[in-house]
Amino acid sequence: MDILPRDQRSALMSRIKGKDTRPELAVRSLVHALGYRFRLHRRDLPGTPDMVFPRFKKVVFVHGCFWHRHSGCRLAYTPKSNERFWATKFSRNVSRDKTALKQLQQLGWGTLVVWECELSDTRQLTRRLTKHLSGSQP
């Protein structure tokens, strides 16, 4: 059972941002500090990637563990109320993510997904980003 009335829950959920989130801004800052320049949210590409590196034909998605269901992550919990709604919502999100990644790869784009929980280990994240962006092949 939800502890908030429907209108309050709706108002709360409507304030959740889809872009320029804290994790996305942190990854953008890190990539910029590494010397890479990028485009944001190109709507002409499948999935509207968070960061696009046209010169390298690479993209980076920054996924929230809760919304995109990071397998095995403590942040990817399922709310106890309205379970059917959440199951459907999460299933659609995961399916949409898989489809976008597959389409991008078929178009010759290299893809990388950075999970929100990975931001706590900056060194490892820096290595992953550098490896992804330094290679000339997608």
C-alpha atoms as an extended CHARMM CRD file, in Angstrom:
* protein
*
       138  EXT
         1         1  MET       CA              0.0000000000        0.0000000000        0.0000000000  PROA      1               0.0000000000
         2         2  ASP       CA              1.3540000000        3.4040000000       -0.9650000000  PROA      2               0.0000000000
         3         3  ILE       CA              1.7070000000        5.8230000000        1.9430000000  PROA      3               0.0000000000
         4         4  LEU       CA              0.8870000000        8.8390000000       -0.2350000000  PROA      4               0.0000000000
         5         5  PRO       CA             -2.4550000000        9.7500000000       -1.7970000000  PROA      5               0.0000000000
         6         6  ARG       CA             -2.6530000000        9.3280000000       -5.5680000000  PROA      6               0.0000000000
         7         7  ASP       CA             -2.3850000000       13.0700000000       -6.3840000000  PROA      7               0.0000000000
         8         8  GLN       CA              0.6670000000       13.5410000000       -4.1520000000  PROA      8               0.0000000000
         9         9  ARG       CA              2.3740000000       10.4590000000       -5.6100000000  PROA      9               0.0000000000
        10        10  SER       CA              1.6320000000       11.7540000000       -9.1120000000  PROA      10              0.0000000000
        11        11  ALA       CA              3.1170000000       15.1630000000       -8.2970000000  PROA      11              0.0000000000
        12        12  LEU       CA              6.1970000000       13.5270000000       -6.8100000000  PROA      12              0.0000000000
        13        13  MET       CA              6.7370000000       11.2180000000       -9.7990000000  PROA      13              0.0000000000
        14        14  SER       CA              6.2650000000       14.0550000000      -12.3100000000  PROA      14              0.0000000000
        15        15  ARG       CA              9.3470000000       15.7840000000      -10.8930000000  PROA      15              0.0000000000
        16        16  ILE       CA             11.6470000000       12.8800000000      -11.7970000000  PROA      16              0.0000000000
        17        17  LYS       CA             13.9020000000       14.0530000000      -14.6040000000  PROA      17              0.0000000000
        18        18  GLY       CA             14.7530000000       12.0740000000      -17.7260000000  PROA      18              0.0000000000
        19        19  LYS       CA             17.8950000000       13.9490000000      -18.6510000000  PROA      19              0.0000000000
        20        20  ASP       CA             20.5040000000       16.1050000000      -16.9360000000  PROA      20              0.0000000000
        21        21  THR       CA             20.2460000000       13.8530000000      -13.8820000000  PROA      21              0.0000000000
        22        22  ARG       CA             22.9170000000       13.9150000000      -11.1900000000  PROA      22              0.0000000000
        23        23  PRO       CA             24.5350000000       10.6480000000      -12.4130000000  PROA      23              0.0000000000
        24        24  GLU       CA             24.5080000000       11.8940000000      -16.0060000000  PROA      24              0.0000000000
        25        25  LEU       CA             26.0840000000       15.2200000000      -15.0410000000  PROA      25              0.0000000000
        26        26  ALA       CA             28.7890000000       13.3840000000      -13.0830000000  PROA      26              0.0000000000
        27        27  VAL       CA             29.6690000000       11.1760000000      -16.0630000000  PROA      27              0.0000000000
        28        28  ARG       CA             29.6260000000       14.1560000000      -18.4290000000  PROA      28              0.0000000000
        29        29  SER       CA             31.9860000000       16.0390000000      -16.1260000000  PROA      29              0.0000000000
        30        30  LEU       CA             34.3550000000       13.0670000000      -15.9670000000  PROA      30              0.0000000000
        31        31  VAL       CA             34.3490000000       12.5580000000      -19.7550000000  PROA      31              0.0000000000
        32        32  HSD       CA             34.9150000000       16.2740000000      -20.3210000000  PROA      32              0.0000000000
        33        33  ALA       CA             37.8440000000       16.2390000000      -17.8700000000  PROA      33              0.0000000000
        34        34  LEU       CA             39.3430000000       13.3820000000      -19.8960000000  PROA      34              0.0000000000
        35        35  GLY       CA             39.4010000000       15.7530000000      -22.8660000000  PROA      35              0.0000000000
        36        36  TYR       CA             36.5180000000       14.3210000000      -24.8910000000  PROA      36              0.0000000000
        37        37  ARG       CA             33.8070000000       16.4570000000      -26.4310000000  PROA      37              0.0000000000
        38        38  PHE       CA             30.3600000000       15.1610000000      -27.2000000000  PROA      38              0.0000000000
        39        39  ARG       CA             26.8100000000       15.9190000000      -28.2220000000  PROA      39              0.0000000000
        40        40  LEU       CA             23.8540000000       15.4090000000      -25.9100000000  PROA      40              0.0000000000
        41        41  HSD       CA             20.6430000000       13.4640000000      -26.4300000000  PROA      41              0.0000000000
        42        42  ARG       CA             20.6610000000       13.0820000000      -30.2060000000  PROA      42              0.0000000000
        43        43  ARG       CA             17.0620000000       12.2950000000      -30.9900000000  PROA      43              0.0000000000
        44        44  ASP       CA             17.9110000000       10.9890000000      -34.4570000000  PROA      44              0.0000000000
        45        45  LEU       CA             19.6420000000        7.9590000000      -32.9090000000  PROA      45              0.0000000000
        46        46  PRO       CA             17.8030000000        4.9810000000      -31.3830000000  PROA      46              0.0000000000
        47        47  GLY       CA             17.2880000000        5.4090000000      -27.6490000000  PROA      47              0.0000000000
        48        48  THR       CA             18.3710000000        9.0720000000      -27.6620000000  PROA      48              0.0000000000
        49        49  PRO       CA             21.8160000000        8.3850000000      -26.1280000000  PROA      49              0.0000000000
        50        50  ASP       CA             22.9050000000       10.5930000000      -23.2390000000  PROA      50              0.0000000000
        51        51  MET       CA             26.2910000000       11.3090000000      -24.8420000000  PROA      51              0.0000000000
        52        52  VAL       CA             27.2090000000       10.9440000000      -28.4950000000  PROA      52              0.0000000000
        53        53  PHE       CA             30.7630000000       11.0210000000      -29.8310000000  PROA      53              0.0000000000
        54        54  PRO       CA             30.2180000000       11.3770000000      -33.5970000000  PROA      54              0.0000000000
        55        55  ARG       CA             33.9330000000       11.4220000000      -34.4410000000  PROA      55              0.0000000000
        56        56  PHE       CA             34.4090000000        8.0130000000      -32.8400000000  PROA      56              0.0000000000
        57        57  LYS       CA             30.9260000000        6.7230000000      -33.6920000000  PROA      57              0.0000000000
        58        58  LYS       CA             30.3860000000        5.8710000000      -30.0240000000  PROA      58              0.0000000000
        59        59  VAL       CA             27.5880000000        6.5330000000      -27.5560000000  PROA      59              0.0000000000
        60        60  VAL       CA             27.2530000000        6.3970000000      -23.7880000000  PROA      60              0.0000000000
        61        61  PHE       CA             24.0440000000        5.8010000000      -21.8710000000  PROA      61              0.0000000000
        62        62  VAL       CA             23.8630000000        6.6640000000      -18.1650000000  PROA      62              0.0000000000
        63        63  HSD       CA             21.2220000000        4.4170000000      -16.6230000000  PROA      63              0.0000000000
        64        64  GLY       CA             19.6330000000        4.7040000000      -13.2150000000  PROA      64              0.0000000000
        65        65  CYS       CA             19.7650000000        1.2840000000      -11.5590000000  PROA      65              0.0000000000
        66        66  PHE       CA             16.1550000000        1.5280000000      -10.3450000000  PROA      66              0.0000000000
        67        67  TRP       CA             14.5140000000        2.5690000000      -13.6160000000  PROA      67              0.0000000000
        68        68  HSD       CA             16.6030000000        0.4140000000      -15.9490000000  PROA      68              0.0000000000
        69        69  ARG       CA             16.8110000000       -2.6410000000      -13.6240000000  PROA      69              0.0000000000
        70        70  HSD       CA             20.5350000000       -3.1330000000      -13.0620000000  PROA      70              0.0000000000
        71        71  SER       CA             20.7060000000       -6.8480000000      -12.3970000000  PROA      71              0.0000000000
        72        72  GLY       CA             21.9160000000       -7.7170000000       -8.9050000000  PROA      72              0.0000000000
        73        73  CYS       CA             22.1080000000       -4.0920000000       -7.7830000000  PROA      73              0.0000000000
        74        74  ARG       CA             20.6950000000       -3.0670000000       -4.4050000000  PROA      74              0.0000000000
        75        75  LEU       CA             19.2900000000        0.1060000000       -6.0320000000  PROA      75              0.0000000000
        76        76  ALA       CA             17.1010000000       -1.9470000000       -8.4010000000  PROA      76              0.0000000000
        77        77  TYR       CA             14.5060000000       -2.8200000000       -5.7710000000  PROA      77              0.0000000000
        78        78  THR       CA             10.8470000000       -3.2640000000       -6.6440000000  PROA      78              0.0000000000
        79        79  PRO       CA              8.2430000000       -1.1670000000       -4.8060000000  PROA      79              0.0000000000
        80        80  LYS       CA              5.8120000000       -3.1940000000       -2.7150000000  PROA      80              0.0000000000
        81        81  SER       CA              2.7240000000       -1.2430000000       -3.7790000000  PROA      81              0.0000000000
        82        82  ASN       CA              1.1290000000       -1.5080000000       -7.2100000000  PROA      82              0.0000000000
        83        83  GLU       CA              3.4400000000       -4.3940000000       -8.1680000000  PROA      83              0.0000000000
        84        84  ARG       CA              1.7480000000       -5.1540000000      -11.4780000000  PROA      84              0.0000000000
        85        85  PHE       CA              2.2090000000       -1.5540000000      -12.6690000000  PROA      85              0.0000000000
        86        86  TRP       CA              5.8970000000       -1.6020000000      -11.7330000000  PROA      86              0.0000000000
        87        87  ALA       CA              6.5190000000       -4.9930000000      -13.3300000000  PROA      87              0.0000000000
        88        88  THR       CA              5.0260000000       -3.7580000000      -16.5980000000  PROA      88              0.0000000000
        89        89  LYS       CA              6.8790000000       -0.4420000000      -16.4060000000  PROA      89              0.0000000000
        90        90  PHE       CA             10.2520000000       -2.0610000000      -15.7390000000  PROA      90              0.0000000000
        91        91  SER       CA              9.7160000000       -4.7010000000      -18.4130000000  PROA      91              0.0000000000
        92        92  ARG       CA              9.0190000000       -2.0250000000      -21.0350000000  PROA      92              0.0000000000
        93        93  ASN       CA             12.0950000000       -0.0220000000      -19.9530000000  PROA      93              0.0000000000
        94        94  VAL       CA             14.4230000000       -3.0370000000      -20.1970000000  PROA      94              0.0000000000
        95        95  SER       CA             12.9550000000       -4.0830000000      -23.5410000000  PROA      95              0.0000000000
        96        96  ARG       CA             13.3020000000       -0.5490000000      -24.9460000000  PROA      96              0.0000000000
        97        97  ASP       CA             16.9260000000       -0.3710000000      -23.7460000000  PROA      97              0.0000000000
        98        98  LYS       CA             17.8300000000       -3.6930000000      -25.3820000000  PROA      98              0.0000000000
        99        99  THR       CA             16.1940000000       -2.6760000000      -28.6450000000  PROA      99              0.0000000000
       100       100  ALA       CA             17.9900000000        0.6850000000      -28.7400000000  PROA      100             0.0000000000
       101       101  LEU       CA             21.3960000000       -0.8940000000      -28.0400000000  PROA      101             0.0000000000
       102       102  LYS       CA             20.8490000000       -3.5320000000      -30.7170000000  PROA      102             0.0000000000
       103       103  GLN       CA             19.7460000000       -0.9460000000      -33.3000000000  PROA      103             0.0000000000
       104       104  LEU       CA             22.7340000000        1.2850000000      -32.5580000000  PROA      104             0.0000000000
       105       105  GLN       CA             25.1460000000       -1.6280000000      -32.9000000000  PROA      105             0.0000000000
       106       106  GLN       CA             23.5270000000       -2.6250000000      -36.1990000000  PROA      106             0.0000000000
       107       107  LEU       CA             24.0950000000        0.9420000000      -37.4040000000  PROA      107             0.0000000000
       108       108  GLY       CA             27.7810000000        0.6110000000      -36.5280000000  PROA      108             0.0000000000
       109       109  TRP       CA             27.8040000000        2.5920000000      -33.2840000000  PROA      109             0.0000000000
       110       110  GLY       CA             29.8210000000        1.4640000000      -30.2730000000  PROA      110             0.0000000000
       111       111  THR       CA             27.7210000000        1.4840000000      -27.1200000000  PROA      111             0.0000000000
       112       112  LEU       CA             28.5120000000        1.7210000000      -23.4190000000  PROA      112             0.0000000000
       113       113  VAL       CA             26.0660000000        1.6660000000      -20.5190000000  PROA      113             0.0000000000
       114       114  VAL       CA             27.1970000000        3.3310000000      -17.3060000000  PROA      114             0.0000000000
       115       115  TRP       CA             25.1250000000        2.3630000000      -14.2810000000  PROA      115             0.0000000000
       116       116  GLU       CA             24.3530000000        4.8330000000      -11.5210000000  PROA      116             0.0000000000
       117       117  CYS       CA             25.9920000000        2.6150000000       -8.8740000000  PROA      117             0.0000000000
       118       118  GLU       CA             29.2710000000        2.6010000000      -10.8350000000  PROA      118             0.0000000000
       119       119  LEU       CA             29.8120000000        6.2810000000      -10.0620000000  PROA      119             0.0000000000
       120       120  SER       CA             31.1740000000        5.3920000000       -6.6270000000  PROA      120             0.0000000000
       121       121  ASP       CA             34.3440000000        3.8940000000       -8.1900000000  PROA      121             0.0000000000
       122       122  THR       CA             35.6900000000        6.7880000000      -10.2530000000  PROA      122             0.0000000000
       123       123  ARG       CA             38.9510000000        5.0450000000      -11.1650000000  PROA      123             0.0000000000
       124       124  GLN       CA             37.2230000000        1.9950000000      -12.6110000000  PROA      124             0.0000000000
       125       125  LEU       CA             34.6700000000        4.1690000000      -14.4180000000  PROA      125             0.0000000000
       126       126  THR       CA             37.4630000000        6.3050000000      -15.8880000000  PROA      126             0.0000000000
       127       127  ARG       CA             39.1530000000        3.1390000000      -17.2050000000  PROA      127             0.0000000000
       128       128  ARG       CA             35.9110000000        1.8960000000      -18.7770000000  PROA      128             0.0000000000
       129       129  LEU       CA             35.1840000000        5.2470000000      -20.4340000000  PROA      129             0.0000000000
       130       130  THR       CA             38.7620000000        5.6400000000      -21.6930000000  PROA      130             0.0000000000
       131       131  LYS       CA             38.7760000000        2.1070000000      -23.1120000000  PROA      131             0.0000000000
       132       132  HSD       CA             35.4280000000        2.6570000000      -24.8240000000  PROA      132             0.0000000000
       133       133  LEU       CA             36.3420000000        6.0170000000      -26.3180000000  PROA      133             0.0000000000
       134       134  SER       CA             39.9900000000        5.4370000000      -27.2010000000  PROA      134             0.0000000000
       135       135  GLY       CA             39.3630000000        2.5880000000      -29.6220000000  PROA      135             0.0000000000
       136       136  SER       CA             38.6110000000        3.6160000000      -33.1920000000  PROA      136             0.0000000000
       137       137  GLN       CA             36.3040000000        0.6550000000      -33.8060000000  PROA      137             0.0000000000
       138       138  PRO       CA             32.7370000000        0.7330000000      -32.4570000000  PROA      138             0.0000000000
